[in-house]
Amino acid sequence: EAGVAQSPRYKIIEKRQSVAFWCNPISGHATLYWYQQILGQGPKLLIQFQNNGVVDDSQLPKDRFSAERLKGVDSTLKIQPAKLEDSAVYLCASRRITGQQWEQYFGPGTRLTVT
Amino acid sequence: QKEVEQDPGPLSVPEGAIVSLNCTYSNSAFQYFMWYRQYSRKGPELLMYTYSSGNKEDGRFTAQVDKSSKYISLFIRDSQPSDSATYLCAVALYNFNKFYFGSGTKLNVKP
């Protein structure tokens, strides 16, 4: 079973530029998450999708961040315009629930540096 | 107040030691309690989760939840150098709509 794929792995941009990240979850996983992990901190949930609908985006800075999940599969996260404080690793994860059990897998992340 | 607090460490132990990692959380409504392991420059890996209170064991790992004190623990028996990583606790509501991570404890197991 292939894992969660993310691209690019690294990105360096200047402040006020825009950037987009892509995530391909594990096949059959209905739930997709985007997290922001700043160095030395735990991941912070930005947005959660269930199929192609948004379940929780309460911590997404909507004035500059946007996300979509195309046809309930792939997802993109965009930042426009970027700020210095957006420097972080952006993690995508997907989850499947089977009966009483659930499993969740993270991708390798995209490391964003804003200069 | 953060939803979940975790001692950042670092925690350094000799190989074979029993490791205890702990978190406290603030909201009694949380029902799911997770532990993740994160190696440097990798995404987190779900180790185990418990629903409501009690213990869960998986090999050398044991997770405990004490809802009365809002305290969660992960014990690692016979620790190995390969266990050296950052361990993250996380909590979630019953429907998983609110999901919060601790800041992580960095563990170093010395050979």
Interface residues (C-beta under 8 A of the other chain):
Chain A: V4 T31 Y33 Y35 G40 Q41 G42 P43 K44 L45 Q48 V55 D56 L91 A93 R95 W102 E103 Q104 Y105 F106 G107 P108 G109
Chain B: Q6 P8 K42 G43 P44 E45 L46 Y49 L88 A90 F96 N97 K98 F99 Y100 F101 G102 S103 G104
